[in-house]
Amino acid sequence: MYIILKPKLLHLTKDIAKVIAIIISGFLLILAMIFIKYKPVYEITVAGEKLGYIKNLKEFKKEVEEQIINQQEKYIANVSFIEEPTYKMKLLSRASNENEKEIIEDLKLNNTIKTYKYYEISLNNEKKSCVDTLEEAEQIINQIKVEFSEDNLELNLQISEKYTEDLEQINVDTIEVATTVVETAAQEIKEESEAIAIINNVKISVLPVTGRITSRYGESSSRRKSTHTGLDIACITGTDIKAVSEGTVIFAARQGSYGNLVKIDHGNGVETWYGHCNKIYAKVGDKVKAGDVIAAVGSTGNSTGPHLHLEIRINGVTVNPQNYVY
Ligand SMILES: [Zn+2]
């Protein structure tokens, strides 16, 4: 039986091999035809939206890392995708193009959240300015510390690292601007610490003259119609009269019993008046600083001897100067 069947079986096996060979060749031919017309690509979609095709997934991911995730901008702390892109292998007609570069740009523009890092500088627990780098913040703080080292001030300067996704909301300053802002704030603290008194936020930092008090606020006298509206300080004629605080000269002329009078408006409703002057140096409209000489002591108007009549007014009402000075 075996002997009889053997040639037949052999013949059959050869036929099967032939068929298989034909099938394989056919398959390869079809595959070859497909590859002539089509190429394998990766389709990229984000949140269901097709962005395009890329050739090499590994290289694309490398580009994404380099150009998007590890962006080398100084204040970017982190970049992440809003939606993770998905990749699907597809066959694409060889006539069509991949668009790696555009996809990267698209992802960069429309599908990333950037977290920015910046440094906030605070002075005595009040936020003053923000800068890009720790180096800048440290440089500013060191500069301010040196500048005010001899002033024996309580300057608590702090740097804190902060993060934001919306840099436009932050107002990061250049190092020059930040230095000026912190410097001004420190200067204000210095002035406040040096102020003799503060009236409605107006810092009185200079005494107009030094001398003997001869008549106090509120005193009655036969020489006056009403009680005394200011404080009299006796000095020799010609003594410099200094502005007690910065402000604008709003009056500089003779005014009845005041004699030669200078009025300075310090803002916030605060005015100081300097009466009986021998000479007036200031002019209406002058911007004066604390300590500027505005007039000379005299005895003009209703006066019996050279002295300064100092008056302090808040919203037009006289107050006792000795609540603040002398
Ligand atoms: Zn007086």
Residues whose N, C-alpha, C, O or C-beta is under 5 A from the ligand:
A	BS01	ZN	G230 L231 D232 H309
